Amino acid sequence: MSSSAPPTSAVYRWHDGGLELLEYCDMSETALLAADSWLVTDGRTLALGLHRERFLDALPASVDGAEAFWDAAVAAVPGEGEWFPRVELQSRSGALLLVFRLRSAPTLSRSVVVATAQGPDVRTSPLVKGPDLAAMARIRTAVQPLGAEEAVILSPDGYVVEGAYSALVWWRGSILCAPSLDLDRIDSVTARSLLGLATALGTEIFFESVTPAELDGTEVWALSALHGPRIVTAWVDGPAMAELPGRLELWRTRLAALRKPVG
């Protein structure tokens, strides 16, 4: 990989023990088998070790050089500015390929409007981040005409599972709640970080199966590596949302304090 300043968006493949810039990428016969992304702000990020663990655990044993690829991808992210890099394992015409996408971070936000995803659950690999990203993009796009920015996935029994691109938690008084562990979903790094911090601070945590209607009047957060915790300000054609002033900013500040230098 060149030592010159990187572009704000570039794609590299892992080849012969190094990152090689891809000028053109034919995705016509490409399947995404695993992916992970994280926010880097001026060389600092949250829980990078958990992202590494989640990505490497999703790879088959037949993938060679995965740890070296991860280290090279992390080292390729500039130490200044805001970046949202992504690592991928692709299957391209039957061959496995490790790919790194260097991306500048989009505009961040502290709030989001959600809507319940329509139709059956489209996830095919609910425990692995990557294979369903295209399907998640479609269901999120489908709720945008309703004025929503995120789609909420429900279980076959109608219980809240997760967002298309986010984990969901909510507050019942001073109790931090999350979906039941029996509901299959992506192991969110941001949710793990939040729940771990809450446990360390003595905050009571409760896992439960709830329908959207049972969240009426609660404070709901959508969690992602990109935005961190965001307050759900409205649920289109769903429950009424609430917000305790100051609570979101407090926890966002607490999580930000856990960011560590990448190097």
N, C-alpha and C positions, 0 to 999 in steps of 0.2 A: 504493500500500500504506500502511495506517495506521501512524503513528509510535508507537502504543501498544504495550505489551508483547505479543508474539505468544503464541498458545496453544502447548501442547506438541506439538500435531499439527494441521496445517492444509494445505490444498491451494490453490494459486494457479495461474492461467493467465496466459500472456503476452498482453496485449491493449492495443492502442494505445500501445505503448512502455512499458508498466509491468506490474507484477504485480497481478492482480485476484483477490480471494478468491473461491473457489468454495464456495457453500453446499451445493450438491448436484452430484454428478457421476454421470451415467448411463453406466456402462461396458459396456452390453449390446452395442453395436456399435463397441467401441473395441479397436484393436490397438496393442500397445506395440512401437514400431519401434527405439527406442534409450533407454538409461537409464544413469545413473551416480550413485554415492553415495560419500560420504566422511565420516569421523569428525572432528568439530570438538570439541576440549576446551579450554574457556576461551579461545576465539579462535585456537587453533593447530591446524594439521593437517599431514599428511604428503603431500608431492608433489602439491599441488593443481594445479600446471601439467600434470602427466601426466593427471589426471582430466579437466581441461579439453580437452586434446588428444584424448583417447580419445572423449569425447562429441561434440565438434564434428566430428571426422573421420567419425563414424558418420552424420552428418546429410546428406541430399541437398542439393544446391546451391540447390534451390528454396525452402528454409526461410529466411524473412526474419527478421532481427533476432536471430540465434542468439547472437552474441557479446554483445550488449547484454542479452539474457535471462540468459546465464550470469553476467555481472557483477552484475545485479540479484539473482539467486538467492544468490550468494555474500555480497552485502552484507546480505541479509535474515536471515542466521543470527546469532543473538545472540552477543555476545562473552563470555558467562559460561555455565557449565554444559556438559553433554555433549549433542551433537546429531549426528544421522545424516541429513542432508538428502539428497534425491534429485531429480535433474532427469530429465525424460522428454520424448521426442518421441512423441506419440500420433497415430494415424490414427483419427479419429472420424467415422463415416459418410462416409468419403472425404476429409475435410478434415484437414490437418495442424495439430497443436496442441502448443505447448510448455507443459509443466506442471512446476511446482515443488512438492515436498512437503517441508514443514518438519516434522521428526520428532525427538522426543527420543530419545536413544540408549537401547537396551535394556541390560540387565545384560551386562557384558563378562566373558569367561572366558579362561583361559590354557591350557585343555585341551579335547579333544574326542574322542568315540568315533565311529568311522566303520564303514560297511559297504559292500560292493560293490553298486552299483545293479543291480537285476534287469532282465532283458529287454534289448531292443536300445537303442541310443543314440537318445534322443528329441530331441536337439538338431536344430533346423532351420537355425540361423544361428550356428554354433559360434565365429565370429570377432567377433561383435557382442554386446555386453552389452545385454540388454533383451528381444528377441523371445522368448527361451526361459525367461524368469524364472518364468512360471506352470508350465511343464513341469518346471523344476528344483525348484519347491516340491513338486510331486507326487511326484517320485522321492525327495526328502528325507523327505517324510511317510511314504512307503512303507516306509522302513527303520527308522522310529521304534519300531514294535512289537518290533523285534529288540534294542532298547536303544541304537541308534545315533542320533547327532545330525546326521550328515552322510553323504551318499551319494557314493561314488567312481565316476566314470564311466570305463568301459574302452572302448578302441577295438575295432573288429570283430576284430582279432587278439588281443585280450585284454590290451593294454598299458594301464597307468595313464595317464590323460589329465589329469583335474582333478576337483575336488569339485563338487557341485551349486552351491555358493555359495563356493567357495574354490579357490585354486591349491594345488598340492602340491609339496613339495620333501622331500629326505631326505639324510641324512648317511652317507657311507661313510668311517669314520674321520674325518679332517679335511677331506675333500672334500665340498663342497656340490653335490648333484645335483638335476636337474630333468628333467621329461619331454622327450623328443626334440622338437626344433623342427619336425619333420615331422608331429607330432600337432596337429591343429587345436584351438585352445582360446582362451578369452578372454585378451587381453593384460592380465594382472593388474598393476595399479599397485603393489601391495604386493610381488609377486614381483620386478618390475623394480627396485624400491627396494632390496630385500634383495640381489639379485644384483649390483646396481651397487655397493652398499656393500661386499659381499664382495670384489668385484674390486679396489676401491680399497684394501682392507686386505690384499691379497695372498693371499686364500683361493682355493684351486683350485676351479674350477667344472667340472662335467661334465654333459652332457646325454645321456640314455640312454632306450631303450625297455625297460620292465620290466613283468613281470606282478606281480600282488600277491604271489605265492609268492616271487618273487625279492627282495622287500623284507623277508623274514623276518630278524628280529634287527637291523633298522636303526632309526634315529631318524627319524620322519616328522613333518613339520610341515604344518599346514593354514593357509594365509595368506588373510586378507581385510582389506579396508579397515576393517571394523568392529572386529574382534578383534585385528588384527595377526597375528603368528605364534602358533599354538597347537600344543602338543604333542599328537600322536595317542597316547592312552594305551592304546587297544585297537582292533583291527580285527575286528569280529564275523565269526566263521567264516572268518578270514583269517590273515595272517601275524602272528607275535608281534612286538610293538613293544619298542623299547628307548629309554633316555634317559640321556644323559651329564649328570650333575648340574651345574647352573649354566650350561649352554650356552644354553638357551632364554632365561633371564633376561638373560644378557649381550647377546644380539642384540636382544631386545625393548628393552633400555635404549639400545642403539646407534641403533635406528630411532627411538625416541622423541626422541632428541637432534636428529634431523633435522626435527622438526616446526617449522613456521614460522608467524608470525602471518598470519592470512588477509588482513588489511588492508594 
